[in-house]
Amino acid sequence: MKRTMALGAAAVAVVFLGATFWLTTRSTGADRFAQCRSSTVAGDIGGPFELVNADGETVTDQDVITEPALIYFGYTFCPDVCPLDVDRNAQAVEILEERGTTVTPVFISIDPARDTPEVVGDFAEAMHPRMIGLTGSESQVKQASQAYRTYYKAHPPQDGEYLVDHSTFSYLVMPEDGFVDYFRREVTPEEMADKLQCFIDNA
């Protein structure tokens, strides 16, 4: 009886260890971007959006993300943070271009009241010739922001002007995989380019 129980326990242990090994190797192998990630993301980020481009045309995420894309949410009247962040993203894209790798830089306005299609288009073009500038109605912008879990809140106007508090992450999105990682402000253009290259090489 005791021998039977011992054999049964041993069999269960073998099955458990085998299942653990299978699940571990399966989950590790499933994430082909594991060696590229520098951050842990909880929950789903990214998703469908419908916005307006510089030509006043309504576009969706499928129209915009046709290749690896680097997305930033900000506003053109931002006095310092947005221009610096978007310029950093543009520099990273240029570094990759020199390596023969193409990434689309995307700027999504969280200030649709002032950022018309023309204003967003001029801002994006000044930052990088291939940058896509997007705006939209308040509801369209809110939906896109919620999809990427970004935060923004306008201050009360003073003399007709106002600032907008907002999150400052940049998001790497792949056509087939969707969102894969985000980048903080302190990441340099060179570091960002290397990370982007890693994800693209493993896609």
N, C-alpha and C positions, 0 to 999 in steps of 0.2 A: 504494500500500500504506500509506504513511505517512498520506495523507489519509483513507483508510478507517479507520485506527486512531484518528486524531484525532476524526473524526466519531463513532466508536463511544464514545470516552471522553467526548465532549461529551454524547452521548445518555445515558450512564450518570450523568453529573453532574446533568443535568436531572432524570432520574428520581429520583435520590437526594435532591436538594433538594426536589422536589415531595413525595416521601414524608415527608421530615422535616417540611415545613411542615404536611402533612395530619395527621401524628401529633401535632405540637405543638398545633395548633388543636383537634384532637379531644380530647386529654387535658385541655387547659385548659378547653374547653367542658364536659367531662364533670363537672368538679367545680364545681358551682354555688355551693359554699360557700367557694371559694378566698379571696374577699375578707374572709371572716369569721374565718378561721383565724389564730390567733396562735401555734400550736404545730405541730410535725411529729410525727406518730405512726407508729412502725414496727410493722408487723404488725397482726393483727386484735385488736380489743378489743371486749368485749361478746359477748352471745350468750344462749342460753336459760338460764333458771334456774327453780327450783321452791322456794318459800319459804312461810313461814306468816305471815299477817297478824295484826292486833290482835284479830280475832275468833276466832283459832285455825283459820282456814280455809287450806287449801293453795292457793296461787295461783302462776301462772306469769308470766313476763315479758310475755306477751301480755295477761294480765288487768290488769297494772299499767301498762304503757306504752301507753296508749290515746291519748295526746297527748304533746307534748314533755315530757320528764321530766328532772329534775336529780337524779342519784343520788349518794349519799354513803355510804361504808362507815365505820362507827365503832362506839362502844358507849356505853350510857347512863351507865355508872359512870365514864366519862372525866372527869377533874377539870377540864380547861381547854380543850384543843384542840377536841374534838368540839362542845361547846356553842357555841363561837365560830364554828366553820366552818358548822355547821348554821344558826345564827342569821343568818349572812351570806347563806346560800342563801335563807333565808326572806325576808330583806329584799329580795333581788333579785327574788324571785317577786312580792312585794307591789308593787314598782316597776312590774313588767310588768302587774300587775292594774290599776293606775291608768291604764295605756295601753290597756287593753282586750285584753291578751294573756294567755293562760293557760298556765302551766307547772306540772306536778305535781312537788312536792318529795318525794323518796323517801329514807328512811333505812334502811339495811340493817345489822343488827348483826353484828359479828364476834366477839361474846361470847355465844353461845347458852346457855351454862351459867347465866348470871345474867339475860340479857335474854329473859324469857318474853314471849309475845305481849302480855300485859297491860302489862308494864313498857315494852316498845317502843311500844305504843299510847299510853300516857300521855305518854311522852317526845315522841313525834311531835306529838301534839295540843297540847302545851304550846308547841312551837316554831312550828307553823302549823296552822290548822284543816283544811287540805287535805293536810297531809303524810301520806304512807303509811309506816307503820313495819313493817318486816319482820324476821323472825328465822327459826329453823328448827333442824333437827338439825345436828350438827357437819358431816356430809357434805354437806348441802344448802348450808350457809353456805360451806364450802370450795369447792364447785363454782361458786357465784356469784362468789366472790372470784377464783378462777382465771380465770373468763371475762373479768373486767375487769382481770386482772393486778394485783390489789392484794396488799399484803403485810400480815400481822399475826402477832404472836407474843406469847403471854402470859408474863409474868414469874412466877417461883415465888411462891406465896402467902406472905404474912407476916401472921400473926394473922387468917387467913381472908380477907384482902383481897389483891388483885393488880391491877397495871396491865397494859395490852396495848399493845405497840408496833404501829403500823399506818400505812399510807400515808394521805395526806390529800387526794387529788385528788377533785374533784367532776366527774361525767360527764354530758354532755348526750346524751340518747338520743332519737331520733325514731322514731315508729311505723313509718314506711315505710323509713327509711334506717338504722336502728340507731344505733350510736355515731357521733357526728360530731366531738366535741371534748372536751377536759378543761380544768379550771381549777385553778390553784394557790391556795394559801392567801392569798397577798398581793393577789389580785384583790379590788377593792372591790365592794360591792353594786351601785353605779352602773355600774362597768365590766362586771360580769357581766351585768347587765340589758341593756346595749347590745349585748354580744356575743350573748346569747341571742336578742334581737330580730332581729339580722342573720341568724342561722341560720333562724329561723322565717319571716322575710320571704322568704327565698330557697328555702324548702322547696317 
